[in-house]
Amino acid sequence: MEERSKHVWLGVCGLVIAEDGKWLVVKKTYGGLKGKWSLPAGFVKPGETADEAVVREVKEETGIEAEVIGLFGLRTGVIKNQISDNMLMFLLKPISNAIAIQIEELSDAVFMDEMDIKNDPDSSILLTELNKKHASLHKKPLEGKNPGDIFQYTSYKLFI
């Protein structure tokens, strides 16, 4: 993993929903979510936008190519009074459906029915809460806007 800020983290996760309504969920092999169903996730790298990062992370972890539909949430917290830990949550639709897990990070990845997620004791708190609210309130990206040449953006999107 590339160097990221020591005290401010920006991560992304992707809720990929297939045409049949099933959600793409993964089980990590490390960290606090080890053995829990969660969403494909990772950190934004220098030179990429958050929406580009989530597409990359979903592909790297699961082999699934996906397209961003919109932004639906933010998870933010502070770890040990030192680290600002922020995660943007995106809704995506799959372009491919053949799962190929990244074995260094995942023990499993499947498309799972919402009721199965709800009833599985291994579902993470994020999945449990998402299941209650669903991702119907997402923000579509507004592209092609320029806040001014003085800023020298090479990529700029508004999610409002």
Buried (B, 14 or more C-beta within 10 A) or exposed (E): EEEBEEEEBBBBBBBBBBEEEBBBBBBBBEEEBEEBBBBBBBBBBEEBBBBBBBBBBBBEBBBBBBEBBBBBBEBEEEEEEEBEBBBBBBBBEBEEBEBEBBEEBBEEBBBBEBEBBEEBEEBBEBBBEBBEEEBEEBBBBEEEEEEEEEEEEEEEBEBE
